[in-house]
Structures are given as C-alpha cells and as structure tokens.
C-alpha cells in the first residue's frame, strides 16, 4: 500500500523519560513551627515538650511533611529534631524546608533508584508536559544522569522535541 500512513514516532528508536511517572503520591503538609513560639519570637522548651507529648501525631500518617519556621526567630536545632522524631513513625517522609523543597526531595529519592545504565546509547526524550508539577531541578538531575550514558537527550514530546545534547 503506497499511501499507508506510518506512525514514525512509534516506530522510532526514541525512549521517552516521563518524570510524571515518578511522582510520589500522598498528601503534602507544611508544619510551621511559628505557631509553637511564644509571641512568634522564642521557643519555650517546657511548652514545646508539652506540645510534643500531647499532639495527635496520627494525623500525619502516610503524609509527606516539610518542617519550617516562617518567622525570623531563633529556633534551636533540637526542636526540629524532636518534631522529626515525633513525625517519623507516622509520616511517609519528613524534611526541613518548604513544600517546594519537599517535592524536590521526593523526586530526588526516586531518581536515585533509577537504573541509568538502561539508557546506554539511547536517544532519550525527557517528556515536557505533565499533569503534576515537576520541579525544574528534577529535569536538571535527569539531564545530569543521562548525559554520560545516552547518545542524545531531547526535551518535549516525541513528535516535537528540543535538542539538549548529542554525543559526537
């Protein structure tokens, strides 16, 4: 058949790397320590320890928690450690930082588990569109990991890509 329509994208040797598939499910929570400070300035150890003992930690079960302090206050390091020790048995993950830091951390953890050797000498398209927000740092990390092994790296969709790297 001379006029047969061929799907050149599906027949190409391109390998699609979709960061959306690496999204870690689960609710994200920002735990702001400012609410535990006296006049949003200082942490009173006794009050803080009372909070740690009486707080319902079960509410964080299977959630991803970012601990932060949104006001300019001196918070001792041990306070963040106590919070982490209390959250850790319940939460799926606990980090210090913003919700954006949390998302970066979740993607980085998954990217550390990828077998990058399977992309050896491959033409890889890092998919650009996704239904979830993927941090730019994850695209940078994927490029760092693929560049030593892939023969080429492109960004976008297999039908319309932007060249990023090509081995000479």
Buried (B, 14 or more C-beta within 10 A) or exposed (E): EEEEEEEEEEEEEBBEBBBEEBBBEEEBBEBEBBEBBEEEEEBEEEEBEEBBEEBEBEEBEEBBBBBBBEBEBEBEEEBBEBBBEBBBEBBBBBBBBEBEBBBBBBBEEBBEEBEBEEBEEBBBBBBBEEEEEBBEBBBEBBBEBBBEBBBBBBBBEBEEBEEBBEEE
